[in-house]
Amino acid sequence: MSARRPYPSDLSDARWELIEPVLAAWRFERRRRALDIGRPPEHDLREIINAILYVDRTGVQWRYLPHDFPHWNTVYGYFAKWQKDGVFAQLSGLLRELVRQQEGRNASPSACVIDAQSVKTSTSVPATSQGTDAGKKIVGRKRSIVTATLGLLLAVLVTAASVQDSVAGTHLLDQVAAAHPGLRKVWVDGGYRKHFVEHAATLGIDMEIAARAPGTRGFTPIPKRWTVERTYGWLMLHRRLARDYETLPARSEAMIHLAMANLMARRLTGETTISWRDPASPNEVHIPG
């Protein structure tokens, strides 16, 4: 890696050790299939992933990447290739298994939580991939995620905000059930309709609606569902996710997988996540659980 001053978003040596094998395997496979296998690699993969993390954490436009990173066009090219080849989802999945094992859990979960979040979009997002969430009065996109009970991401689907929660949830549940055959329980909110309950039953999964207790006033964490809400809070530490800036929904999903991979890598190495929220320290706060 070049001798530049590190940014707070840069990978530490410990986190790079967790991520490097996946990126090195990707490069080896790409070069194995390429005709220029004799040519040495031109770019440092650690610097490339550091630059992508910088975008994810700060929300800066690709063209505004600091000049001590590789050229923004090169960085974006790697980001696009890694998204297309599923590298970010692979990283997220591998690190999730390591965190679960560290917590004394089975690598594959038996229960999960599904929720959706509607967000506004930037002017770079095509109108054809947007919609209106009538309930929340938001024009933009919807992020539907599935998390295990520890709040770790299992799957994500980005759609137009007009897509009904049950429709997106059905696609996600199929994906998660195929990847985790031992899944037997899912918690959702009241926005998921009867056909989603019936679909879950056909997969051998018991669906339960976790709702606020009658008469509850003010903010009260909802049993089981609070974990997925906490996950959205973790994701919001990455300014790129404050709204949807990506032209393609698949690129939005990649940014979410990368954010979760970054958080889980920090959790595995015991490192802190930088935030402005901690009054005791202007630079760091530890993300629990």
Secondary structure, 3 states (H helix, E strand, C coil): CCCCCCCCCCCCHHHHHHHHHHHHHHHHHHHHHCCCCCCCCCCCHHHHHHHHHHHHHHCCCHHHCCCCCCCHHHHHHHHHHHHHCCHHHHHHHHHHHHHHHHCCCCCCCCEEEEEEEEEEECCCCCHHHCEEECCCCEEEEEEEEEEECCCCEEEEEEEECCCCHHHHHHHHHHHHHHHCCCCCEEEECCCCCHHHHHHHHHCCCEEEECCCCCCCCCCCCCCCCHHHHHHHHHHCCCHHHCCECCCCHHHHHHHHHHHHHHHHHHHHHCCCECCCCCCCCCCCECCCC
